[in-house]
Amino acid sequence: MEILSSKADGILTIEFNRPERKNAITSAMYQSMADAINDGERDASVRAILIAGKPEIFTAGNDLEDFLKSARSSDGVALEERAVFRFMLALSGASKPVVAAVAGAAVGIGTTLLMHCDLVYAADNAKFSMPFSQLGLCPEFASSLLLTQVAGYPRAAEKLMLGEAFLAQEALDMGLVSKVLPVADLLPYARAQAAKLVALPASSVRATKQLMKASRNAAITQTMTAENKLFSAMLEAPEAKEAFTAFFEKRKPDFSKFA
């Protein structure tokens, strides 16, 4: 199973389990995670959701081969019907608190999804990146809005325009994560924080989350739709084709011929 999900003590744990491919995410994995979150939303025994990877890797982002194959096979399919969109809608719309534990690399959507979680903890080996511009693409799933809100425009512009990686301490300074811990302590700490949420009145936790997110929900939905429409168009553009061809040919892309 490339996505492990389990329920215990009021916590639904969703874990990336494809270490041989650096936890790169396929459409089937997105669907599994969407199904798990939706099931957790319906299950009254679930009072918190925990998302984790492995000690050495959170996720390398999209499995590019599967990503390109899915993008072609989904031509003409509404964005909302694609597995990745279903997952992100489930995550961003979850009424129950979501805790994330990040160790190792969190690439692309691996960083984006954290902005839709409530409590985010990072190991001291965590490394974040959103290399959309390097692939001839644009930000996704409201990251252009949420990162700007969290980190301010100058730092968000640096991370989204240059697409360069940054480490756990900088993520903490930016406000992307709440705490940095040794790798061995990360998952126990995140699970303990989730357990604290479980012990609180569920209605109070849900109401607090709802109130905190209410003022930005419309903006998130609007931005997410605009980004993903542009993302889909750019995926078919020459710049993205050059970026992906260069990736698979293991060479540096040449964007100099594009205006």
NORKAMO-V865459 format. One line per field, one symbol per residue. psi: psi as a letter, one per 40 degrees, with the letter a starting at -180 (. if undefined). burial: # if it has 24 or more other ideal C-beta (glycine too) atoms within 12 Angstrom, else .. Layout:
psi->???
burial->???
//
This chain:
psi->hehhhihhfehhhhhhffdefffhhiddddddddddddddddhdeheihhhibidehcieahhdddddddddeehehideeiddddddddddehdiihhhhhiahghbedddddeeidhhiiieeihiigfddeefaiiifeddddddddeiddddddddddeiiiidddddddedidihiiddedddddddddddddeihdddddddddddedeedddddddddddddddddddeidddddddddddefihihedeh.
burial->.####....#########...######.######.###.##....##########.########.###.##..#....#..###################################################################.##....#..##..#.####..##.#.######.#..##.######..##......##..#...#......##.###.##..##.##...##.###........#......
//
